Structure formats: C-alpha cells, structure tokens
Amino acid sequence: MLRFLYVIIMNLFRAPYIIPKMRREAAHPERYTEEERYNLARHVIRLMKLSGKVHTKAYGTENLPKEGGYIMYPNHQGKYDALGIIHTHKLPCSVVMDKQKSNSILVKEFVDLIQGKRLEKDNVRQALTIINEVAKDVADGKRYILFPEGGYEFNNKNTVNAFKAGSFKSAIKAKAPIVPVALIDSYKIFNSFHFGKITTQVHYLEPIYYEEYHTMKSNEIALLVQNRIQKKIDAVIH
C-alpha cells in the first residue's frame, strides 16, 4: 500500500493531463479505437513502473492464441496483477474485477479505458449477466483477464488458493481457449512491505482448448488450471 501511495504521489504532476485524457478516451469509444485506448493504458502502466522501480518479465508469450478470443486465468496476488499482464500482453484485452474495488482513483480510469466488467460478488443475477456478456465478447474475438480465486490475501508470498468453478463458465459458454497465467512476486509491488527495485514475472502457459476440456465439469477445469499454475510457480521459485 505504501508503494502504491508513493507511485501516486510521484505521478501527481502528470495527473492533470493523464486522468482527464483517460476519462475522455474511455467516454468516447466511438472516437478512439480499442488499440488507442489500450495503448494509453499501457503507457500509464509504464510510467507507474518507472516511478515505482518495477520491472516485469514475460515468458511464454508464444503460447498465446494467434487468432480469436480467449480468457486468461491468473493466480491473484494484488493490485498489480492485471497491470503486469496488460504491460506484457501486446494485443488489447479487458478484465473482470470486483465492483467494490473498481472505483478508487486510477483503478476506475483503467477499468473504464479498457471497458472492463464490474462484478457484484453477492449478486447472482448480475454475475450471470457478466458471465453471458464476457462469453459473447470472447466468442466475438475479445480477450479477457479473469481471476478465478476471486480475491487475494495481503503479502501472500506466491501462494495459490482454490480456484472457483464458476469463473470458467464464460470460457465454457464461448467454447474459448483457456490460458493459465502464473504470476510470481506480483504481490511485492502494492500488497507487501517490500521496498526498492522489484522484478515480477508473468508466465503465459500453454492454452487449454475447448476440445480438451469440453467433457470436463467446471470444478475439474478449475482444478486443472490451478494445478498447472501452481506447478509452474513451484518450478520457478524452488
């Protein structure tokens, strides 16, 4: 949290220009292309990384499907998770996140800029709507980040908690590729007491195509993705 505040303070002089620009482009998708808005989001992330002394390495980008939509399912460590993925993911993608956490300064602007979905965790009807909307978008070729753990613990030290089966319903409905993403040391950025330079890792694992998982139940898919991510993390840090 202290680093998050530090990054905000270090970029205050940019706020009068950057925040209105983000809001303007988010409010007028008919005027600014998806690529333009996504590039602005990545530009802001680069500024935050520079001021926060953060370096993020990407591995396995060759595993990302070359065509069509897909959903990336990463482990969840903190506020930097989606930013690290967006920074290393060249093609435009969006995110599904907790509505309660989506309205703080800069987070709101990011979510609006990439047309993210806000999920009300305790609203079953709204959650079903989001599932259907994401499924349709992905079937139409859009790419999403969706955190199947649903939340994270402060300073979780690369632990992976149980993945929720319902998180995979959008991929199943869209018959879309599932891309497991292993995040390492992402928690150190904004969700720990680490200071100084930090290097995080984003590992894009081999996608799981519909032909591979279509006979599986959603809880089996969740466990499969969770285990692949855990295996990658264990292989890297041990």
C-alpha positions as CSV (number, residue, x, y, z in Angstrom):
1,M,0.0,0.0,0.0
2,L,2.8,2.4,0.8
3,R,4.4,1.8,-2.6
4,F,1.0,2.4,-4.2
5,L,0.7,5.8,-2.5
6,Y,4.3,6.5,-3.4
7,V,3.7,5.9,-7.1
8,I,0.6,8.0,-7.0
9,I,2.5,10.9,-5.3
10,M,5.4,10.6,-7.7
11,N,3.0,11.0,-10.7
12,L,0.7,13.7,-9.2
13,F,2.3,16.2,-11.6
14,R,1.0,14.1,-14.5
15,A,-2.5,13.7,-13.1
16,P,-4.0,17.0,-14.6
17,Y,-3.1,15.7,-18.0
18,I,-3.3,11.9,-17.8
19,I,-6.5,11.3,-15.8
20,P,-8.7,13.6,-18.0
21,K,-7.2,12.0,-21.1
22,M,-8.0,8.5,-19.8
23,R,-11.6,9.6,-18.9
24,R,-12.1,11.3,-22.3
25,E,-11.0,8.3,-24.3
26,A,-13.0,5.9,-22.1
27,A,-16.1,8.1,-22.5
28,H,-15.8,8.2,-26.3
29,P,-15.0,4.7,-27.7
30,E,-16.6,5.8,-30.9
31,R,-13.8,8.3,-31.3
32,Y,-10.9,6.3,-30.0
33,T,-10.1,2.8,-31.2
34,E,-9.7,-0.1,-28.9
35,E,-6.0,-0.1,-29.7
36,E,-5.6,3.6,-28.9
37,R,-7.3,3.2,-25.6
38,Y,-5.3,0.1,-24.7
39,N,-2.0,1.8,-25.7
40,L,-2.9,4.7,-23.4
41,A,-3.5,2.2,-20.5
42,R,-0.1,0.6,-21.2
43,H,1.6,4.0,-21.4
44,V,0.3,4.9,-17.9
45,I,1.5,1.5,-16.6
46,R,4.9,2.2,-18.0
47,L,5.0,5.5,-16.1
48,M,3.9,3.8,-12.9
49,K,6.5,1.1,-13.3
50,L,9.3,3.6,-13.9
51,S,8.4,5.7,-10.8
52,G,7.9,2.6,-8.7
53,K,11.1,0.9,-9.7
54,V,9.3,-2.1,-11.1
55,H,10.5,-4.5,-13.8
56,T,8.2,-7.2,-15.2
57,K,9.5,-10.1,-17.3
58,A,7.2,-12.1,-19.6
59,Y,7.6,-15.7,-20.5
60,G,5.6,-17.9,-22.9
61,T,4.0,-15.1,-25.0
62,E,4.4,-17.5,-27.9
63,N,1.7,-19.7,-26.2
64,L,-1.0,-17.0,-26.6
65,P,-3.5,-18.0,-29.4
66,K,-2.8,-16.1,-32.6
67,E,-6.4,-15.6,-33.5
68,G,-9.8,-15.3,-31.9
69,G,-10.8,-14.5,-28.3
70,Y,-9.6,-16.2,-25.2
71,I,-9.7,-15.8,-21.4
72,M,-6.6,-15.6,-19.3
73,Y,-6.9,-17.1,-15.8
74,P,-4.1,-15.9,-13.5
75,N,-3.4,-16.5,-9.8
76,H,-4.3,-13.4,-7.8
77,Q,-1.7,-11.6,-5.6
78,G,-2.7,-7.9,-5.5
79,K,-3.4,-4.6,-7.2
80,Y,-0.5,-5.0,-9.7
81,D,-1.7,-8.3,-11.2
82,A,-3.8,-7.0,-14.1
83,L,-1.3,-4.2,-14.8
84,G,1.6,-6.7,-15.1
85,I,-0.4,-8.7,-17.6
86,I,-1.6,-5.7,-19.6
87,H,2.0,-4.4,-19.7
88,T,3.3,-7.7,-21.2
89,H,0.2,-8.5,-23.4
90,K,0.5,-6.6,-26.6
91,L,-2.9,-7.1,-28.0
92,P,-5.9,-5.3,-26.4
93,C,-7.5,-7.2,-23.6
94,S,-10.0,-6.4,-20.8
95,V,-10.6,-7.5,-17.3
96,V,-13.4,-8.7,-14.9
97,M,-13.0,-7.4,-11.4
98,D,-14.8,-6.8,-8.1
99,K,-17.1,-3.8,-8.5
100,Q,-16.2,-2.6,-4.9
101,K,-12.5,-2.4,-5.8
102,S,-13.0,-0.8,-9.2
103,N,-13.9,2.7,-8.2
104,S,-10.8,4.0,-6.5
105,I,-8.6,6.6,-8.2
106,L,-6.8,5.3,-11.3
107,V,-8.4,1.9,-11.0
108,K,-11.7,3.3,-12.2
109,E,-10.0,5.0,-15.1
110,F,-8.2,1.8,-16.1
111,V,-11.3,-0.3,-16.0
112,D,-13.3,2.2,-18.0
113,L,-10.5,2.7,-20.5
114,I,-10.3,-1.0,-21.4
115,Q,-14.1,-1.5,-21.0
116,G,-13.7,-3.9,-18.1
117,K,-16.6,-5.7,-16.4
118,R,-17.5,-4.9,-12.8
119,L,-18.7,-8.0,-10.9
120,E,-21.0,-7.7,-7.9
121,K,-19.9,-10.8,-6.0
122,D,-23.1,-11.1,-3.9
123,N,-25.5,-10.5,-6.8
124,V,-26.2,-13.8,-8.5
125,R,-28.3,-12.3,-11.3
126,Q,-25.8,-9.7,-12.1
127,A,-23.0,-12.3,-12.1
128,L,-24.9,-14.3,-14.6
129,T,-25.2,-11.3,-16.8
130,I,-21.5,-10.7,-16.6
131,I,-20.8,-14.3,-17.5
132,N,-23.0,-14.1,-20.6
133,E,-21.6,-10.7,-21.7
134,V,-18.0,-12.0,-21.4
135,A,-18.9,-15.2,-23.2
136,K,-20.4,-13.2,-26.1
137,D,-17.4,-10.8,-26.2
138,V,-14.9,-13.7,-26.2
139,A,-16.9,-15.5,-28.9
140,D,-16.6,-12.3,-30.9
141,G,-12.8,-12.3,-30.6
142,K,-12.2,-10.3,-27.4
143,R,-9.6,-11.2,-24.8
144,Y,-10.2,-11.1,-21.0
145,I,-8.3,-11.4,-17.7
146,L,-10.4,-13.2,-15.1
147,F,-9.1,-14.1,-11.6
148,P,-10.6,-17.4,-10.6
149,E,-9.5,-17.1,-6.9
150,G,-11.9,-14.2,-6.6
151,G,-9.6,-12.3,-4.2
152,Y,-6.2,-12.3,-2.6
153,E,-4.5,-12.1,0.7
154,F,-2.1,-9.4,1.7
155,N,1.6,-10.4,1.3
156,N,0.6,-13.9,0.1
157,K,4.1,-14.9,-0.9
158,N,3.2,-16.7,-4.2
159,T,0.6,-19.0,-2.7
160,V,-2.3,-20.1,-4.8
161,N,-5.7,-20.5,-3.3
162,A,-8.6,-22.7,-4.6
163,F,-10.0,-21.6,-8.0
164,K,-13.8,-21.1,-8.2
165,A,-15.5,-23.3,-10.7
166,G,-18.0,-20.6,-11.7
167,S,-15.1,-18.5,-13.0
168,F,-14.8,-20.8,-16.0
169,K,-18.5,-20.6,-17.2
170,S,-17.7,-17.8,-19.6
171,A,-15.0,-19.8,-21.4
172,I,-17.2,-22.8,-21.5
173,K,-20.1,-20.9,-23.0
174,A,-17.9,-19.3,-25.6
175,K,-16.0,-22.6,-26.3
176,A,-12.9,-20.5,-26.0
177,P,-9.3,-21.2,-25.2
178,I,-8.3,-21.0,-21.5
179,V,-4.9,-19.5,-20.9
180,P,-3.4,-20.2,-17.5
181,V,-1.2,-17.4,-16.3
182,A,1.3,-17.8,-13.5
183,L,2.2,-14.6,-11.7
184,I,5.3,-14.6,-9.5
185,D,6.3,-11.8,-7.0
186,S,3.4,-9.6,-8.2
187,Y,2.3,-9.2,-4.6
188,K,5.5,-7.4,-3.7
189,I,4.5,-4.3,-5.7
190,F,1.4,-3.0,-3.9
191,N,0.5,-5.7,-1.5
192,S,3.5,-6.2,0.8
193,F,6.1,-4.2,2.7
194,H,8.8,-4.7,0.1
195,F,10.8,-1.6,-0.9
196,G,13.4,-0.9,-3.5
197,K,13.6,-2.4,-7.0
198,I,11.3,-5.4,-7.7
199,T,11.2,-7.8,-10.6
200,T,7.9,-9.7,-11.2
201,Q,7.2,-12.5,-13.6
202,V,4.3,-13.2,-15.9
203,H,4.2,-16.8,-17.3
204,Y,1.7,-17.5,-20.1
205,L,1.2,-21.3,-20.1
206,E,0.0,-23.4,-22.9
207,P,-3.7,-22.8,-23.7
208,I,-6.3,-25.4,-22.9
209,Y,-8.6,-25.6,-25.9
210,Y,-12.3,-26.4,-25.9
211,E,-11.6,-29.8,-27.5
212,E,-9.5,-30.7,-24.4
213,Y,-11.9,-29.6,-21.7
214,H,-15.4,-29.8,-23.2
215,T,-16.1,-33.2,-21.5
216,M,-15.0,-31.9,-18.1
217,K,-17.1,-30.4,-15.3
218,S,-16.3,-26.8,-14.3
219,N,-14.8,-27.8,-11.0
220,E,-12.5,-30.2,-12.8
221,I,-11.4,-27.4,-15.2
222,A,-10.8,-25.1,-12.2
223,L,-8.5,-27.7,-10.6
224,L,-6.7,-28.4,-13.8
225,V,-5.8,-24.7,-14.3
226,Q,-5.0,-24.2,-10.7
227,N,-2.6,-27.2,-10.7
228,R,-0.8,-26.0,-13.9
229,I,-0.2,-22.6,-12.4
230,Q,0.9,-24.0,-9.0
231,K,3.3,-26.4,-10.8
232,K,4.9,-23.5,-12.8
233,I,5.3,-21.3,-9.7
234,D,6.8,-24.2,-7.8
235,A,9.3,-24.9,-10.6
236,V,10.4,-21.3,-10.8
237,I,10.8,-20.4,-7.1
238,H,12.1,-23.7,-5.8
